[in-house]
Amino acid sequence: MEPARAELAKAIEATTFNTPICPVYQNVTASAVTDPNEIKENLVAQLTAPVRWTQTMHQMIADGVSGFTEVGPGKVLQGLVKK
């Protein structure tokens, strides 16, 4: 995955990121991020880091997030959030 990580890093670095209007939760940190440079770094790190989905959901709920939308086929994640 390291060659893919290097290519992804180049593509992300060449892309302009603006400060988001709401926090972005990323699996690599399981926390809210608003700094565009940190978001870029985390996107690259997520390619090879473990997915911290459960920790991310717990943090979002602790931060007051009360609504979730699952995009795509099925409702697997929606069922997990309810638990």
PDB file with one MODEL, atoms N, CA, C and O in Angstrom:
MODEL        1
ATOM      1  N   MET A   1       0.813  -1.206   0.000  1.00  0.00           N
ATOM      2  CA  MET A   1       0.000   0.000   0.000  1.00  0.00           C
ATOM      3  C   MET A   1       0.854   1.267   0.000  1.00  0.00           C
ATOM      4  O   MET A   1       0.356   2.358  -0.281  1.00  0.00           O
ATOM      5  N   GLU A   2       2.122   1.121   0.312  1.00  0.00           N
ATOM      6  CA  GLU A   2       2.973   2.316   0.388  1.00  0.00           C
ATOM      7  C   GLU A   2       3.070   3.066  -0.941  1.00  0.00           C
ATOM      8  O   GLU A   2       3.030   4.297  -0.934  1.00  0.00           O
ATOM      9  N   PRO A   3       3.199   2.373  -2.093  1.00  0.00           N
ATOM     10  CA  PRO A   3       3.202   3.126  -3.360  1.00  0.00           C
ATOM     11  C   PRO A   3       1.892   3.890  -3.579  1.00  0.00           C
ATOM     12  O   PRO A   3       1.901   5.021  -4.066  1.00  0.00           O
ATOM     13  N   ALA A   4       0.781   3.270  -3.221  1.00  0.00           N
ATOM     14  CA  ALA A   4      -0.514   3.951  -3.358  1.00  0.00           C
ATOM     15  C   ALA A   4      -0.586   5.144  -2.413  1.00  0.00           C
ATOM     16  O   ALA A   4      -1.131   6.191  -2.762  1.00  0.00           O
ATOM     17  N   ARG A   5      -0.040   4.982  -1.232  1.00  0.00           N
ATOM     18  CA  ARG A   5      -0.034   6.075  -0.249  1.00  0.00           C
ATOM     19  C   ARG A   5       0.752   7.274  -0.787  1.00  0.00           C
ATOM     20  O   ARG A   5       0.324   8.418  -0.637  1.00  0.00           O
ATOM     21  N   ALA A   6       1.895   7.009  -1.411  1.00  0.00           N
ATOM     22  CA  ALA A   6       2.716   8.091  -1.967  1.00  0.00           C
ATOM     23  C   ALA A   6       1.972   8.813  -3.090  1.00  0.00           C
ATOM     24  O   ALA A   6       2.023  10.040  -3.180  1.00  0.00           O
ATOM     25  N   GLU A   7       1.289   8.062  -3.937  1.00  0.00           N
ATOM     26  CA  GLU A   7       0.514   8.667  -5.025  1.00  0.00           C
ATOM     27  C   GLU A   7      -0.655   9.482  -4.478  1.00  0.00           C
ATOM     28  O   GLU A   7      -0.937  10.579  -4.959  1.00  0.00           O
ATOM     29  N   LEU A   8      -1.325   8.940  -3.479  1.00  0.00           N
ATOM     30  CA  LEU A   8      -2.437   9.664  -2.861  1.00  0.00           C
ATOM     31  C   LEU A   8      -1.939  10.952  -2.224  1.00  0.00           C
ATOM     32  O   LEU A   8      -2.583  11.995  -2.342  1.00  0.00           O
ATOM     33  N   ALA A   9      -0.803  10.885  -1.553  1.00  0.00           N
ATOM     34  CA  ALA A   9      -0.232  12.078  -0.914  1.00  0.00           C
ATOM     35  C   ALA A   9       0.047  13.168  -1.947  1.00  0.00           C
ATOM     36  O   ALA A   9      -0.210  14.345  -1.696  1.00  0.00           O
ATOM     37  N   LYS A  10       0.568  12.781  -3.096  1.00  0.00           N
ATOM     38  CA  LYS A  10       0.834  13.768  -4.154  1.00  0.00           C
ATOM     39  C   LYS A  10      -0.461  14.409  -4.645  1.00  0.00           C
ATOM     40  O   LYS A  10      -0.537  15.626  -4.814  1.00  0.00           O
ATOM     41  N   ALA A  11      -1.468  13.586  -4.868  1.00  0.00           N
ATOM     42  CA  ALA A  11      -2.750  14.101  -5.363  1.00  0.00           C
ATOM     43  C   ALA A  11      -3.413  15.019  -4.339  1.00  0.00           C
ATOM     44  O   ALA A  11      -3.958  16.064  -4.696  1.00  0.00           O
ATOM     45  N   ILE A  12      -3.366  14.634  -3.089  1.00  0.00           N
ATOM     46  CA  ILE A  12      -3.988  15.459  -2.044  1.00  0.00           C
ATOM     47  C   ILE A  12      -3.225  16.762  -1.869  1.00  0.00           C
ATOM     48  O   ILE A  12      -3.831  17.819  -1.691  1.00  0.00           O
ATOM     49  N   GLU A  13      -1.913  16.694  -1.919  1.00  0.00           N
ATOM     50  CA  GLU A  13      -1.106  17.909  -1.764  1.00  0.00           C
ATOM     51  C   GLU A  13      -1.386  18.899  -2.890  1.00  0.00           C
ATOM     52  O   GLU A  13      -1.311  20.110  -2.684  1.00  0.00           O
ATOM     53  N   ALA A  14      -1.703  18.398  -4.062  1.00  0.00           N
ATOM     54  CA  ALA A  14      -1.976  19.262  -5.212  1.00  0.00           C
ATOM     55  C   ALA A  14      -3.401  19.822  -5.198  1.00  0.00           C
ATOM     56  O   ALA A  14      -3.772  20.615  -6.063  1.00  0.00           O
ATOM     57  N   THR A  15      -4.183  19.408  -4.225  1.00  0.00           N
ATOM     58  CA  THR A  15      -5.584  19.826  -4.134  1.00  0.00           C
ATOM     59  C   THR A  15      -5.745  20.882  -3.050  1.00  0.00           C
ATOM     60  O   THR A  15      -5.209  20.742  -1.950  1.00  0.00           O
ATOM     61  N   THR A  16      -6.481  21.935  -3.365  1.00  0.00           N
ATOM     62  CA  THR A  16      -6.752  22.984  -2.383  1.00  0.00           C
ATOM     63  C   THR A  16      -7.892  22.547  -1.478  1.00  0.00           C
ATOM     64  O   THR A  16      -8.962  22.166  -1.951  1.00  0.00           O
ATOM     65  N   PHE A  17      -7.659  22.603  -0.200  1.00  0.00           N
ATOM     66  CA  PHE A  17      -8.687  22.302   0.793  1.00  0.00           C
ATOM     67  C   PHE A  17      -9.025  23.595   1.517  1.00  0.00           C
ATOM     68  O   PHE A  17      -8.127  24.323   1.941  1.00  0.00           O
ATOM     69  N   ASN A  18     -10.298  23.883   1.661  1.00  0.00           N
ATOM     70  CA  ASN A  18     -10.744  25.036   2.434  1.00  0.00           C
ATOM     71  C   ASN A  18     -11.138  24.582   3.832  1.00  0.00           C
ATOM     72  O   ASN A  18     -11.356  23.394   4.071  1.00  0.00           O
ATOM     73  N   THR A  19     -11.228  25.522   4.739  1.00  0.00           N
ATOM     74  CA  THR A  19     -11.690  25.202   6.081  1.00  0.00           C
ATOM     75  C   THR A  19     -13.151  24.767   5.988  1.00  0.00           C
ATOM     76  O   THR A  19     -13.974  25.490   5.427  1.00  0.00           O
ATOM     77  N   PRO A  20     -13.481  23.600   6.529  1.00  0.00           N
ATOM     78  CA  PRO A  20     -14.862  23.123   6.420  1.00  0.00           C
ATOM     79  C   PRO A  20     -15.815  23.950   7.285  1.00  0.00           C
ATOM     80  O   PRO A  20     -15.403  24.568   8.266  1.00  0.00           O
ATOM     81  N   ILE A  21     -17.093  23.952   6.906  1.00  0.00           N
ATOM     82  CA  ILE A  21     -18.087  24.687   7.691  1.00  0.00           C
ATOM     83  C   ILE A  21     -18.544  23.882   8.907  1.00  0.00           C
ATOM     84  O   ILE A  21     -19.171  24.426   9.816  1.00  0.00           O
ATOM     85  N   CYS A  22     -18.233  22.602   8.920  1.00  0.00           N
ATOM     86  CA  CYS A  22     -18.505  21.768  10.090  1.00  0.00           C
ATOM     87  C   CYS A  22     -17.310  20.827  10.262  1.00  0.00           C
ATOM     88  O   CYS A  22     -16.576  20.578   9.305  1.00  0.00           O
ATOM     89  N   PRO A  23     -17.113  20.309  11.462  1.00  0.00           N
ATOM     90  CA  PRO A  23     -15.968  19.423  11.687  1.00  0.00           C
ATOM     91  C   PRO A  23     -16.029  18.171  10.811  1.00  0.00           C
ATOM     92  O   PRO A  23     -17.107  17.673  10.484  1.00  0.00           O
ATOM     93  N   VAL A  24     -14.864  17.683  10.446  1.00  0.00           N
ATOM     94  CA  VAL A  24     -14.737  16.443   9.685  1.00  0.00           C
ATOM     95  C   VAL A  24     -14.189  15.391  10.644  1.00  0.00           C
ATOM     96  O   VAL A  24     -13.150  15.590  11.274  1.00  0.00           O
ATOM     97  N   TYR A  25     -14.894  14.276  10.747  1.00  0.00           N
ATOM     98  CA  TYR A  25     -14.428  13.175  11.596  1.00  0.00           C
ATOM     99  C   TYR A  25     -13.707  12.180  10.704  1.00  0.00           C
ATOM    100  O   TYR A  25     -14.259  11.709   9.710  1.00  0.00           O
ATOM    101  N   GLN A  26     -12.476  11.865  11.063  1.00  0.00           N
ATOM    102  CA  GLN A  26     -11.669  10.969  10.248  1.00  0.00           C
ATOM    103  C   GLN A  26     -11.299   9.728  11.052  1.00  0.00           C
ATOM    104  O   GLN A  26     -10.987   9.812  12.240  1.00  0.00           O
ATOM    105  N   ASN A  27     -11.338   8.583  10.388  1.00  0.00           N
ATOM    106  CA  ASN A  27     -11.120   7.308  11.063  1.00  0.00           C
ATOM    107  C   ASN A  27      -9.760   7.178  11.736  1.00  0.00           C
ATOM    108  O   ASN A  27      -9.621   6.432  12.705  1.00  0.00           O
ATOM    109  N   VAL A  28      -8.781   7.873  11.248  1.00  0.00           N
ATOM    110  CA  VAL A  28      -7.429   7.714  11.794  1.00  0.00           C
ATOM    111  C   VAL A  28      -7.283   8.357  13.174  1.00  0.00           C
ATOM    112  O   VAL A  28      -6.464   7.912  13.977  1.00  0.00           O
ATOM    113  N   THR A  29      -8.069   9.398  13.456  1.00  0.00           N
ATOM    114  CA  THR A  29      -7.988  10.076  14.754  1.00  0.00           C
ATOM    115  C   THR A  29      -9.221   9.866  15.614  1.00  0.00           C
ATOM    116  O   THR A  29      -9.157  10.024  16.833  1.00  0.00           O
ATOM    117  N   ALA A  30     -10.327   9.515  15.006  1.00  0.00           N
ATOM    118  CA  ALA A  30     -11.615   9.372  15.701  1.00  0.00           C
ATOM    119  C   ALA A  30     -12.007  10.663  16.408  1.00  0.00           C
ATOM    120  O   ALA A  30     -12.651  10.634  17.457  1.00  0.00           O
ATOM    121  N   SER A  31     -11.619  11.788  15.833  1.00  0.00           N
ATOM    122  CA  SER A  31     -11.953  13.077  16.443  1.00  0.00           C
ATOM    123  C   SER A  31     -12.302  14.092  15.365  1.00  0.00           C
ATOM    124  O   SER A  31     -12.043  13.888  14.179  1.00  0.00           O
ATOM    125  N   ALA A  32     -12.900  15.194  15.815  1.00  0.00           N
ATOM    126  CA  ALA A  32     -13.296  16.260  14.900  1.00  0.00           C
ATOM    127  C   ALA A  32     -12.072  17.058  14.465  1.00  0.00           C
ATOM    128  O   ALA A  32     -11.218  17.401  15.282  1.00  0.00           O
ATOM    129  N   VAL A  33     -12.000  17.345  13.175  1.00  0.00           N
ATOM    130  CA  VAL A  33     -10.881  18.101  12.622  1.00  0.00           C
ATOM    131  C   VAL A  33     -11.444  19.231  11.762  1.00  0.00           C
ATOM    132  O   VAL A  33     -12.391  19.029  11.002  1.00  0.00           O
ATOM    133  N   THR A  34     -10.851  20.422  11.889  1.00  0.00           N
ATOM    134  CA  THR A  34     -11.276  21.551  11.054  1.00  0.00           C
ATOM    135  C   THR A  34     -10.118  22.180  10.281  1.00  0.00           C
ATOM    136  O   THR A  34     -10.341  22.980   9.373  1.00  0.00           O
ATOM    137  N   ASP A  35      -8.900  21.826  10.631  1.00  0.00           N
ATOM    138  CA  ASP A  35      -7.736  22.393   9.951  1.00  0.00           C
ATOM    139  C   ASP A  35      -7.510  21.678   8.615  1.00  0.00           C
ATOM    140  O   ASP A  35      -7.308  20.464   8.597  1.00  0.00           O
ATOM    141  N   PRO A  36      -7.540  22.410   7.503  1.00  0.00           N
ATOM    142  CA  PRO A  36      -7.381  21.772   6.192  1.00  0.00           C
ATOM    143  C   PRO A  36      -6.096  20.953   6.050  1.00  0.00           C
ATOM    144  O   PRO A  36      -6.111  19.893   5.425  1.00  0.00           O
ATOM    145  N   ASN A  37      -5.003  21.423   6.611  1.00  0.00           N
ATOM    146  CA  ASN A  37      -3.747  20.675   6.499  1.00  0.00           C
ATOM    147  C   ASN A  37      -3.806  19.370   7.283  1.00  0.00           C
ATOM    148  O   ASN A  37      -3.276  18.350   6.841  1.00  0.00           O
ATOM    149  N   GLU A  38      -4.444  19.402   8.438  1.00  0.00           N
ATOM    150  CA  GLU A  38      -4.594  18.176   9.231  1.00  0.00           C
ATOM    151  C   GLU A  38      -5.523  17.188   8.521  1.00  0.00           C
ATOM    152  O   GLU A  38      -5.291  15.980   8.550  1.00  0.00           O
ATOM    153  N   ILE A  39      -6.562  17.702   7.892  1.00  0.00           N
ATOM    154  CA  ILE A  39      -7.466  16.841   7.123  1.00  0.00           C
ATOM    155  C   ILE A  39      -6.691  16.149   6.008  1.00  0.00           C
ATOM    156  O   ILE A  39      -6.856  14.949   5.790  1.00  0.00           O
ATOM    157  N   LYS A  40      -5.855  16.890   5.310  1.00  0.00           N
ATOM    158  CA  LYS A  40      -5.034  16.307   4.242  1.00  0.00           C
ATOM    159  C   LYS A  40      -4.127  15.201   4.782  1.00  0.00           C
ATOM    160  O   LYS A  40      -4.067  14.107   4.222  1.00  0.00           O
ATOM    161  N   GLU A  41      -3.425  15.496   5.871  1.00  0.00           N
ATOM    162  CA  GLU A  41      -2.520  14.507   6.468  1.00  0.00           C
ATOM    163  C   GLU A  41      -3.279  13.244   6.870  1.00  0.00           C
ATOM    164  O   GLU A  41      -2.818  12.126   6.637  1.00  0.00           O
ATOM    165  N   ASN A  42      -4.440  13.439   7.474  1.00  0.00           N
ATOM    166  CA  ASN A  42      -5.221  12.293   7.931  1.00  0.00           C
ATOM    167  C   ASN A  42      -5.763  11.460   6.778  1.00  0.00           C
ATOM    168  O   ASN A  42      -5.851  10.237   6.891  1.00  0.00           O
ATOM    169  N   LEU A  43      -6.124  12.097   5.681  1.00  0.00           N
ATOM    170  CA  LEU A  43      -6.596  11.342   4.517  1.00  0.00           C
ATOM    171  C   LEU A  43      -5.523  10.388   4.014  1.00  0.00           C
ATOM    172  O   LEU A  43      -5.816   9.249   3.650  1.00  0.00           O
ATOM    173  N   VAL A  44      -4.298  10.850   3.994  1.00  0.00           N
ATOM    174  CA  VAL A  44      -3.188   9.988   3.566  1.00  0.00           C
ATOM    175  C   VAL A  44      -2.972   8.877   4.588  1.00  0.00           C
ATOM    176  O   VAL A  44      -2.802   7.714   4.221  1.00  0.00           O
ATOM    177  N   ALA A  45      -2.980   9.233   5.860  1.00  0.00           N
ATOM    178  CA  ALA A  45      -2.755   8.246   6.922  1.00  0.00           C
ATOM    179  C   ALA A  45      -3.845   7.174   6.937  1.00  0.00           C
ATOM    180  O   ALA A  45      -3.566   6.013   7.236  1.00  0.00           O
ATOM    181  N   GLN A  46      -5.075   7.553   6.620  1.00  0.00           N
ATOM    182  CA  GLN A  46      -6.192   6.605   6.655  1.00  0.00           C
ATOM    183  C   GLN A  46      -6.034   5.464   5.668  1.00  0.00           C
ATOM    184  O   GLN A  46      -6.636   4.405   5.846  1.00  0.00           O
ATOM    185  N   LEU A  47      -5.244   5.659   4.646  1.00  0.00           N
ATOM    186  CA  LEU A  47      -5.073   4.607   3.646  1.00  0.00           C
ATOM    187  C   LEU A  47      -4.467   3.347   4.257  1.00  0.00           C
ATOM    188  O   LEU A  47      -4.794   2.238   3.835  1.00  0.00           O
ATOM    189  N   THR A  48      -3.593   3.504   5.239  1.00  0.00           N
ATOM    190  CA  THR A  48      -2.911   2.352   5.818  1.00  0.00           C
ATOM    191  C   THR A  48      -3.161   2.174   7.312  1.00  0.00           C
ATOM    192  O   THR A  48      -2.679   1.207   7.901  1.00  0.00           O
ATOM    193  N   ALA A  49      -3.900   3.080   7.932  1.00  0.00           N
ATOM    194  CA  ALA A  49      -4.164   2.990   9.370  1.00  0.00           C
ATOM    195  C   ALA A  49      -5.423   2.164   9.630  1.00  0.00           C
ATOM    196  O   ALA A  49      -6.284   2.048   8.758  1.00  0.00           O
ATOM    197  N   PRO A  50      -5.528   1.594  10.826  1.00  0.00           N
ATOM    198  CA  PRO A  50      -6.759   0.876  11.176  1.00  0.00           C
ATOM    199  C   PRO A  50      -7.958   1.824  11.185  1.00  0.00           C
ATOM    200  O   PRO A  50      -7.822   3.008  11.496  1.00  0.00           O
ATOM    201  N   VAL A  51      -9.120   1.298  10.843  1.00  0.00           N
ATOM    202  CA  VAL A  51     -10.355   2.081  10.879  1.00  0.00           C
ATOM    203  C   VAL A  51     -10.865   2.095  12.319  1.00  0.00           C
ATOM    204  O   VAL A  51     -11.091   1.047  12.924  1.00  0.00           O
ATOM    205  N   ARG A  52     -11.039   3.280  12.844  1.00  0.00           N
ATOM    206  CA  ARG A  52     -11.512   3.449  14.229  1.00  0.00           C
ATOM    207  C   ARG A  52     -12.981   3.885  14.201  1.00  0.00           C
ATOM    208  O   ARG A  52     -13.347   4.918  14.760  1.00  0.00           O
ATOM    209  N   TRP A  53     -13.807   3.079  13.542  1.00  0.00           N
ATOM    210  CA  TRP A  53     -15.201   3.441  13.315  1.00  0.00           C
ATOM    211  C   TRP A  53     -15.972   3.562  14.627  1.00  0.00           C
ATOM    212  O   TRP A  53     -16.662   4.556  14.852  1.00  0.00           O
ATOM    213  N   THR A  54     -15.856   2.562  15.485  1.00  0.00           N
ATOM    214  CA  THR A  54     -16.594   2.597  16.754  1.00  0.00           C
ATOM    215  C   THR A  54     -16.185   3.800  17.581  1.00  0.00           C
ATOM    216  O   THR A  54     -17.044   4.498  18.120  1.00  0.00           O
ATOM    217  N   GLN A  55     -14.883   4.056  17.692  1.00  0.00           N
ATOM    218  CA  GLN A  55     -14.410   5.213  18.454  1.00  0.00           C
ATOM    219  C   GLN A  55     -14.905   6.517  17.835  1.00  0.00           C
ATOM    220  O   GLN A  55     -15.249   7.458  18.550  1.00  0.00           O
ATOM    221  N   THR A  56     -14.939   6.568  16.510  1.00  0.00           N
ATOM    222  CA  THR A  56     -15.417   7.769  15.824  1.00  0.00           C
ATOM    223  C   THR A  56     -16.887   8.011  16.136  1.00  0.00           C
ATOM    224  O   THR A  56     -17.277   9.144  16.420  1.00  0.00           O
ATOM    225  N   MET A  57     -17.705   6.969  16.087  1.00  0.00           N
ATOM    226  CA  MET A  57     -19.135   7.114  16.394  1.00  0.00           C
ATOM    227  C   MET A  57     -19.343   7.563  17.838  1.00  0.00           C
ATOM    228  O   MET A  57     -20.164   8.440  18.105  1.00  0.00           O
ATOM    229  N   HIS A  58     -18.602   6.963  18.765  1.00  0.00           N
ATOM    230  CA  HIS A  58     -18.711   7.367  20.176  1.00  0.00           C
ATOM    231  C   HIS A  58     -18.330   8.835  20.354  1.00  0.00           C
ATOM    232  O   HIS A  58     -18.981   9.559  21.106  1.00  0.00           O
ATOM    233  N   GLN A  59     -17.283   9.272  19.669  1.00  0.00           N
ATOM    234  CA  GLN A  59     -16.847  10.666  19.787  1.00  0.00           C
ATOM    235  C   GLN A  59     -17.886  11.610  19.200  1.00  0.00           C
ATOM    236  O   GLN A  59     -18.166  12.663  19.773  1.00  0.00           O
ATOM    237  N   MET A  60     -18.453  11.240  18.069  1.00  0.00           N
ATOM    238  CA  MET A  60     -19.475  12.088  17.456  1.00  0.00           C
ATOM    239  C   MET A  60     -20.681  12.243  18.381  1.00  0.00           C
ATOM    240  O   MET A  60     -21.210  13.343  18.540  1.00  0.00           O
ATOM    241  N   ILE A  61     -21.108  11.149  18.983  1.00  0.00           N
ATOM    242  CA  ILE A  61     -22.234  11.212  19.922  1.00  0.00           C
ATOM    243  C   ILE A  61     -21.862  12.063  21.128  1.00  0.00           C
ATOM    244  O   ILE A  61     -22.670  12.871  21.584  1.00  0.00           O
ATOM    245  N   ALA A  62     -20.647  11.893  21.652  1.00  0.00           N
ATOM    246  CA  ALA A  62     -20.186  12.707  22.785  1.00  0.00           C
ATOM    247  C   ALA A  62     -20.139  14.188  22.424  1.00  0.00           C
ATOM    248  O   ALA A  62     -20.338  15.046  23.284  1.00  0.00           O
ATOM    249  N   ASP A  63     -19.877  14.486  21.156  1.00  0.00           N
ATOM    250  CA  ASP A  63     -19.819  15.874  20.687  1.00  0.00           C
ATOM    251  C   ASP A  63     -21.201  16.440  20.353  1.00  0.00           C
ATOM    252  O   ASP A  63     -21.316  17.588  19.924  1.00  0.00           O
ATOM    253  N   GLY A  64     -22.244  15.638  20.548  1.00  0.00           N
ATOM    254  CA  GLY A  64     -23.600  16.129  20.345  1.00  0.00           C
ATOM    255  C   GLY A  64     -24.236  15.820  19.011  1.00  0.00           C
ATOM    256  O   GLY A  64     -25.336  16.293  18.727  1.00  0.00           O
ATOM    257  N   VAL A  65     -23.566  15.034  18.183  1.00  0.00           N
ATOM    258  CA  VAL A  65     -24.162  14.659  16.900  1.00  0.00           C
ATOM    259  C   VAL A  65     -25.325  13.708  17.192  1.00  0.00           C
ATOM    260  O   VAL A  65     -25.168  12.733  17.926  1.00  0.00           O
ATOM    261  N   SER A  66     -26.482  13.998  16.617  1.00  0.00           N
ATOM    262  CA  SER A  66     -27.656  13.167  16.899  1.00  0.00           C
ATOM    263  C   SER A  66     -28.287  12.564  15.649  1.00  0.00           C
ATOM    264  O   SER A  66     -29.174  11.718  15.758  1.00  0.00           O
ATOM    265  N   GLY A  67     -27.850  12.980  14.478  1.00  0.00           N
ATOM    266  CA  GLY A  67     -28.404  12.438  13.244  1.00  0.00           C
ATOM    267  C   GLY A  67     -27.313  11.915  12.336  1.00  0.00           C
ATOM    268  O   GLY A  67     -26.271  12.550  12.170  1.00  0.00           O
ATOM    269  N   PHE A  68     -27.554  10.762  11.752  1.00  0.00           N
ATOM    270  CA  PHE A  68     -26.588  10.139  10.856  1.00  0.00           C
ATOM    271  C   PHE A  68     -27.301   9.737   9.573  1.00  0.00           C
ATOM    272  O   PHE A  68     -28.453   9.305   9.613  1.00  0.00           O
ATOM    273  N   THR A  69     -26.631   9.874   8.442  1.00  0.00           N
ATOM    274  CA  THR A  69     -27.179   9.474   7.154  1.00  0.00           C
ATOM    275  C   THR A  69     -26.231   8.477   6.513  1.00  0.00           C
ATOM    276  O   THR A  69     -25.053   8.772   6.314  1.00  0.00           O
ATOM    277  N   GLU A  70     -26.742   7.307   6.191  1.00  0.00           N
ATOM    278  CA  GLU A  70     -25.932   6.295   5.522  1.00  0.00           C
ATOM    279  C   GLU A  70     -26.207   6.368   4.028  1.00  0.00           C
ATOM    280  O   GLU A  70     -27.359   6.305   3.597  1.00  0.00           O
ATOM    281  N   VAL A  71     -25.149   6.502   3.244  1.00  0.00           N
ATOM    282  CA  VAL A  71     -25.274   6.605   1.796  1.00  0.00           C
ATOM    283  C   VAL A  71     -24.764   5.307   1.180  1.00  0.00           C
ATOM    284  O   VAL A  71     -23.684   4.828   1.525  1.00  0.00           O
ATOM    285  N   GLY A  72     -25.534   4.753   0.286  1.00  0.00           N
ATOM    286  CA  GLY A  72     -25.123   3.524  -0.370  1.00  0.00           C
ATOM    287  C   GLY A  72     -26.108   2.408  -0.102  1.00  0.00           C
ATOM    288  O   GLY A  72     -27.101   2.599   0.599  1.00  0.00           O
ATOM    289  N   PRO A  73     -25.831   1.233  -0.665  1.00  0.00           N
ATOM    290  CA  PRO A  73     -26.758   0.115  -0.502  1.00  0.00           C
ATOM    291  C   PRO A  73     -26.723  -0.450   0.920  1.00  0.00           C
ATOM    292  O   PRO A  73     -25.680  -0.457   1.575  1.00  0.00           O
ATOM    293  N   GLY A  74     -27.848  -0.907   1.368  1.00  0.00           N
ATOM    294  CA  GLY A  74     -27.917  -1.542   2.677  1.00  0.00           C
ATOM    295  C   GLY A  74     -28.000  -0.555   3.821  1.00  0.00           C
ATOM    296  O   GLY A  74     -27.917   0.660   3.641  1.00  0.00           O
ATOM    297  N   LYS A  75     -28.167  -1.124   5.011  1.00  0.00           N
ATOM    298  CA  LYS A  75     -28.290  -0.307   6.220  1.00  0.00           C
ATOM    299  C   LYS A  75     -27.445  -0.894   7.348  1.00  0.00           C
ATOM    300  O   LYS A  75     -27.836  -0.833   8.513  1.00  0.00           O
ATOM    301  N   VAL A  76     -26.306  -1.452   7.011  1.00  0.00           N
ATOM    302  CA  VAL A  76     -25.449  -2.089   8.003  1.00  0.00           C
ATOM    303  C   VAL A  76     -24.956  -1.088   9.037  1.00  0.00           C
ATOM    304  O   VAL A  76     -25.076  -1.329  10.238  1.00  0.00           O
ATOM    305  N   LEU A  77     -24.406   0.027   8.587  1.00  0.00           N
ATOM    306  CA  LEU A  77     -23.857   1.013   9.523  1.00  0.00           C
ATOM    307  C   LEU A  77     -24.956   1.643  10.366  1.00  0.00           C
ATOM    308  O   LEU A  77     -24.751   1.923  11.547  1.00  0.00           O
ATOM    309  N   GLN A  78     -26.116   1.868   9.767  1.00  0.00           N
ATOM    310  CA  GLN A  78     -27.244   2.438  10.499  1.00  0.00           C
ATOM    311  C   GLN A  78     -27.619   1.536  11.680  1.00  0.00           C
ATOM    312  O   GLN A  78     -27.892   2.022  12.777  1.00  0.00           O
ATOM    313  N   GLY A  79     -27.630   0.246  11.452  1.00  0.00           N
ATOM    314  CA  GLY A  79     -27.931  -0.699  12.524  1.00  0.00           C
ATOM    315  C   GLY A  79     -26.879  -0.670  13.612  1.00  0.00           C
ATOM    316  O   GLY A  79     -27.210  -0.779  14.793  1.00  0.00           O
ATOM    317  N   LEU A  80     -25.622  -0.526  13.241  1.00  0.00           N
ATOM    318  CA  LEU A  80     -24.547  -0.470  14.233  1.00  0.00           C
ATOM    319  C   LEU A  80     -24.620   0.799  15.071  1.00  0.00           C
ATOM    320  O   LEU A  80     -24.334   0.767  16.268  1.00  0.00           O
ATOM    321  N   VAL A  81     -24.999   1.912  14.457  1.00  0.00           N
ATOM    322  CA  VAL A  81     -25.110   3.173  15.198  1.00  0.00           C
ATOM    323  C   VAL A  81     -26.204   3.059  16.250  1.00  0.00           C
ATOM    324  O   VAL A  81     -26.058   3.583  17.354  1.00  0.00           O
ATOM    325  N   LYS A  82     -27.291   2.384  15.921  1.00  0.00           N
ATOM    326  CA  LYS A  82     -28.403   2.237  16.862  1.00  0.00           C
ATOM    327  C   LYS A  82     -27.994   1.462  18.101  1.00  0.00           C
ATOM    328  O   LYS A  82     -28.531   1.699  19.183  1.00  0.00           O
ATOM    329  N   LYS A  83     -27.045   0.533  17.958  1.00  0.00           N
ATOM    330  CA  LYS A  83     -26.579  -0.248  19.103  1.00  0.00           C
ATOM    331  C   LYS A  83     -25.808   0.639  20.036  1.00  0.00           C
ATOM    332  O   LYS A  83     -25.325   0.176  21.070  1.00  0.00           O
TER     333      LYS A  83
ENDMDL
END
